[in-house]
Amino acid sequence: MEILVVDDNKDICQLIENILLSEGYDVESCFNPLQFSSIIKDHKPKLIITDLLMSGYDGRTLTKEIKGNAETESIKIMMMSAHPDAKKLSEKAGVDDFLTKPFEIDDLVSKVEFLLK
């Protein structure tokens, strides 16, 4: 797996997964943010695309867990959100890129291409 999409909104996960699959990427989705750790241990994605605010979990917490672990710190993280302060909060958390919701498909694809180079 190249890309893991982590969001508590199943529709968003499926949308992003379908867009990136059509671009030729190897993508999986995780609808339950509390399960992302076990998926990462088994599959080691190169990129995680996650939401800032999820029910029962926060994208900033996910980022800190990934970036704070020597085994996973090299995984790129792209945070997404419609929250007005989200870009600033995401950068402070240490993400590699940010995508504003709603997003353009071209923006998503170009950011993914850049992060996976």
Backbone as CSV, one residue per row, in Angstrom:
resi,resn,N_x,N_y,N_z,CA_x,CA_y,CA_z,C_x,C_y,C_z
1,MET,0.846,-1.185,0.000,0.000,0.000,0.000,0.884,1.239,0.000
2,GLU,0.517,2.157,-0.867,1.265,3.408,-1.004,0.639,4.523,-0.156
3,ILE,-0.713,4.561,-0.146,-1.441,5.647,0.521,-2.530,5.075,1.426
4,LEU,-2.625,5.643,2.635,-3.699,5.302,3.567,-4.522,6.556,3.817
5,VAL,-5.837,6.455,3.597,-6.754,7.561,3.873,-7.441,7.258,5.201
6,VAL,-7.307,8.181,6.168,-7.895,7.997,7.496,-8.897,9.127,7.737
7,ASP,-10.170,8.752,7.801,-11.228,9.736,8.047,-12.431,8.989,8.601
8,ASP,-13.133,9.602,9.556,-14.317,8.961,10.117,-15.524,9.081,9.186
9,ASN,-15.387,9.830,8.097,-16.450,9.967,7.104,-16.170,8.985,5.968
10,LYS,-16.951,7.914,5.927,-16.739,6.854,4.940,-16.829,7.383,3.508
11,ASP,-17.753,8.315,3.264,-17.922,8.863,1.909,-16.671,9.608,1.447
12,ILE,-16.060,10.388,2.340,-14.826,11.111,2.003,-13.713,10.109,1.702
13,CYS,-13.589,9.091,2.541,-12.571,8.062,2.308,-12.741,7.427,0.939
14,GLN,-13.966,7.041,0.623,-14.214,6.369,-0.654,-13.989,7.303,-1.834
15,LEU,-14.354,8.562,-1.684,-14.133,9.537,-2.746,-12.637,9.681,-3.035
16,ILE,-11.849,9.920,-1.999,-10.408,10.094,-2.175,-9.780,8.805,-2.694
17,GLU,-10.201,7.684,-2.144,-9.665,6.400,-2.592,-9.944,6.197,-4.087
18,ASN,-11.171,6.445,-4.527,-11.522,6.261,-5.938,-10.754,7.205,-6.860
19,ILE,-10.590,8.445,-6.432,-9.829,9.414,-7.237,-8.392,8.916,-7.413
20,LEU,-7.763,8.522,-6.319,-6.359,8.121,-6.380,-6.165,6.758,-7.049
21,LEU,-7.132,5.849,-6.890,-7.077,4.574,-7.615,-7.124,4.819,-9.119
22,SER,-7.966,5.767,-9.548,-8.073,6.075,-10.975,-6.793,6.703,-11.521
23,GLU,-5.968,7.254,-10.623,-4.674,7.830,-11.011,-3.550,6.793,-10.931
24,GLY,-3.900,5.563,-10.539,-2.919,4.486,-10.519,-2.227,4.249,-9.188
25,TYR,-2.689,4.883,-8.133,-2.077,4.703,-6.815,-2.667,3.487,-6.109
26,ASP,-1.883,2.897,-5.221,-2.305,1.794,-4.370,-2.811,2.420,-3.068
27,VAL,-4.134,2.408,-2.884,-4.766,3.157,-1.785,-5.683,2.252,-0.966
28,GLU,-5.690,2.483,0.344,-6.656,1.848,1.239,-7.231,2.914,2.155
29,SER,-8.423,2.637,2.675,-9.089,3.568,3.583,-9.273,2.966,4.958
30,CYS,-9.292,3.835,5.941,-9.555,3.457,7.326,-10.650,4.394,7.835
31,PHE,-11.858,3.851,8.061,-12.990,4.669,8.507,-12.999,4.854,10.014
32,ASN,-12.248,4.024,10.717,-12.176,4.111,12.172,-10.765,4.568,12.547
33,PRO,-10.605,5.851,12.868,-9.276,6.388,13.166,-8.529,5.643,14.279
34,LEU,-9.246,4.957,15.146,-8.595,4.238,16.231,-7.889,2.969,15.736
35,GLN,-8.157,2.554,14.491,-7.549,1.344,13.942,-6.343,1.625,13.053
36,PHE,-6.008,2.902,12.832,-4.945,3.228,11.889,-3.594,2.646,12.301
37,SER,-3.327,2.560,13.591,-2.025,2.062,14.070,-1.740,0.643,13.600
38,SER,-2.738,-0.226,13.702,-2.516,-1.615,13.290,-2.332,-1.713,11.775
39,ILE,-3.017,-0.889,11.020,-2.862,-0.884,9.559,-1.454,-0.423,9.196
40,ILE,-0.966,0.610,9.873,0.367,1.141,9.574,1.449,0.106,9.897
41,LYS,1.293,-0.613,11.002,2.273,-1.644,11.363,2.361,-2.722,10.289
42,ASP,1.204,-3.097,9.731,1.162,-4.179,8.752,1.558,-3.741,7.347
43,HIS,1.299,-2.481,6.990,1.436,-2.072,5.591,2.449,-0.968,5.309
44,LYS,2.821,-0.171,6.285,3.808,0.913,6.112,3.552,1.764,4.854
45,PRO,2.489,2.558,4.837,2.228,3.419,3.675,3.296,4.508,3.552
46,LYS,3.423,5.074,2.369,4.352,6.177,2.143,3.689,7.505,2.490
47,LEU,2.335,7.539,2.404,1.576,8.763,2.642,0.291,8.437,3.374
48,ILE,-0.033,9.277,4.360,-1.322,9.205,5.048,-2.062,10.505,4.760
49,ILE,-3.298,10.381,4.306,-4.175,11.543,4.115,-5.233,11.430,5.202
50,THR,-5.324,12.456,6.048,-6.239,12.373,7.186,-6.963,13.692,7.425
51,ASP,-8.085,13.589,8.103,-8.864,14.759,8.474,-8.315,15.325,9.784
52,LEU,-8.487,16.624,9.962,-8.057,17.252,11.207,-8.957,16.818,12.363
53,LEU,-10.256,16.961,12.175,-11.213,16.678,13.244,-12.037,15.445,12.900
54,MET,-11.922,14.418,13.736,-12.686,13.186,13.554,-13.323,12.840,14.884
55,SER,-14.479,12.197,14.835,-15.145,11.842,16.081,-14.313,10.818,16.849
56,GLY,-14.011,11.155,18.079,-13.234,10.272,18.925,-11.740,10.315,18.681
57,TYR,-11.292,11.114,17.714,-9.866,11.150,17.402,-9.552,12.462,16.697
58,ASP,-8.316,12.852,16.733,-7.893,14.116,16.152,-6.697,13.863,15.235
59,GLY,-6.704,14.460,14.056,-5.611,14.286,13.114,-4.274,14.753,13.650
60,ARG,-4.305,15.720,14.556,-3.048,16.187,15.169,-2.436,15.095,16.037
61,THR,-3.281,14.358,16.746,-2.802,13.253,17.570,-2.191,12.170,16.693
62,LEU,-2.868,11.849,15.600,-2.350,10.872,14.649,-0.981,11.309,14.137
63,THR,-0.861,12.586,13.768,0.403,13.119,13.245,1.512,12.997,14.280
64,LYS,1.225,13.367,15.515,2.244,13.278,16.567,2.685,11.842,16.801
65,GLU,1.739,10.905,16.739,2.091,9.488,16.921,2.999,9.006,15.795
66,ILE,2.676,9.370,14.562,3.457,8.933,13.401,4.838,9.587,13.407
67,LYS,4.868,10.904,13.559,6.138,11.642,13.484,7.008,11.432,14.715
68,GLY,6.409,10.999,15.821,7.165,10.783,17.046,7.722,9.379,17.196
69,ASN,7.502,8.529,16.212,7.958,7.144,16.255,9.040,6.942,15.193
70,ALA,10.213,6.488,15.591,11.331,6.322,14.662,10.999,5.390,13.492
71,GLU,10.118,4.421,13.719,9.752,3.477,12.660,8.812,4.071,11.622
72,THR,8.086,5.129,11.990,7.072,5.688,11.075,7.301,7.160,10.732
73,GLU,8.323,7.785,11.301,8.496,9.233,11.132,8.698,9.666,9.675
74,SER,9.118,8.751,8.811,9.346,9.115,7.410,8.058,9.108,6.575
75,ILE,6.966,8.600,7.145,5.681,8.601,6.425,5.211,10.046,6.272
76,LYS,4.885,10.422,5.053,4.364,11.764,4.778,2.909,11.826,5.240
77,ILE,2.493,12.993,5.735,1.117,13.182,6.193,0.543,14.433,5.548
78,MET,-0.628,14.263,4.919,-1.375,15.404,4.395,-2.677,15.493,5.182
79,MET,-2.857,16.618,5.852,-4.052,16.871,6.642,-5.057,17.618,5.758
80,MET,-6.351,17.377,6.012,-7.392,18.110,5.295,-8.475,18.538,6.278
81,SER,-9.105,19.673,5.962,-10.169,20.174,6.832,-10.836,21.389,6.207
82,ALA,-12.059,21.651,6.654,-12.765,22.865,6.270,-12.728,23.897,7.399
83,HIS,-12.153,23.531,8.535,-12.060,24.417,9.697,-11.228,25.652,9.329
84,PRO,-11.664,26.855,9.726,-10.962,28.085,9.344,-9.500,28.163,9.798
85,ASP,-9.169,27.615,10.941,-7.794,27.666,11.447,-7.017,26.387,11.177
86,ALA,-7.563,25.507,10.371,-6.996,24.170,10.199,-5.591,24.167,9.625
87,LYS,-5.326,25.023,8.658,-3.990,25.010,8.048,-2.926,25.328,9.097
88,LYS,-3.182,26.351,9.901,-2.239,26.738,10.944,-2.084,25.625,11.986
89,LEU,-3.193,25.028,12.400,-3.159,23.939,13.381,-2.413,22.724,12.836
90,SER,-2.611,22.439,11.553,-1.955,21.297,10.916,-0.454,21.503,10.824
91,GLU,-0.051,22.693,10.410,1.383,22.997,10.309,2.050,22.896,11.677
92,LYS,1.360,23.393,12.692,1.890,23.337,14.051,2.050,21.880,14.513
93,ALA,1.164,20.992,14.035,1.231,19.578,14.405,2.370,18.845,13.690
94,GLY,2.859,19.431,12.585,3.995,18.834,11.885,3.668,18.074,10.617
95,VAL,2.517,18.365,10.002,2.169,17.674,8.756,3.063,18.138,7.606
96,ASP,3.089,17.350,6.546,3.914,17.669,5.388,3.176,18.548,4.367
97,ASP,1.838,18.496,4.382,1.049,19.335,3.478,-0.365,19.432,4.020
98,PHE,-1.138,20.355,3.435,-2.507,20.594,3.876,-3.412,20.754,2.668
99,LEU,-4.632,20.238,2.770,-5.632,20.332,1.710,-6.919,20.881,2.306
100,THR,-7.384,22.002,1.758,-8.605,22.625,2.247,-9.824,21.915,1.674
101,LYS,-10.788,21.599,2.535,-12.073,21.027,2.098,-13.045,22.176,1.864
102,PRO,-13.888,22.139,0.887,-13.896,21.166,-0.201,-12.681,21.389,-1.100
103,PHE,-12.220,20.324,-1.728,-11.004,20.413,-2.531,-11.300,20.111,-4.003
104,GLU,-10.405,20.591,-4.833,-10.448,20.273,-6.257,-9.665,18.982,-6.471
105,ILE,-10.139,18.131,-7.345,-9.459,16.863,-7.620,-8.018,17.104,-8.064
106,ASP,-7.814,18.103,-8.917,-6.460,18.407,-9.399,-5.525,18.786,-8.252
107,ASP,-6.047,19.524,-7.263,-5.227,19.903,-6.104,-4.808,18.667,-5.314
108,LEU,-5.769,17.771,-5.085,-5.472,16.533,-4.361,-4.380,15.738,-5.083
109,VAL,-4.578,15.524,-6.369,-3.640,14.702,-7.145,-2.255,15.337,-7.198
110,SER,-2.188,16.648,-7.402,-0.869,17.300,-7.496,-0.142,17.265,-6.152
111,LYS,-0.858,17.419,-5.047,-0.224,17.344,-3.726,0.276,15.922,-3.442
112,VAL,-0.496,14.924,-3.826,-0.085,13.540,-3.637,1.164,13.251,-4.480
113,GLU,1.153,13.684,-5.732,2.323,13.486,-6.601,3.558,14.106,-5.975
114,PHE,3.433,15.330,-5.479,4.567,16.029,-4.872,5.088,15.282,-3.633
115,LEU,4.181,14.854,-2.769,4.592,14.202,-1.528,5.226,12.825,-1.755
116,LEU,4.866,12.169,-2.837,5.396,10.829,-3.089,6.657,10.828,-3.942
117,LYS,7.142,12.001,-4.334,8.384,12.063,-5.125,9.572,11.695,-4.292
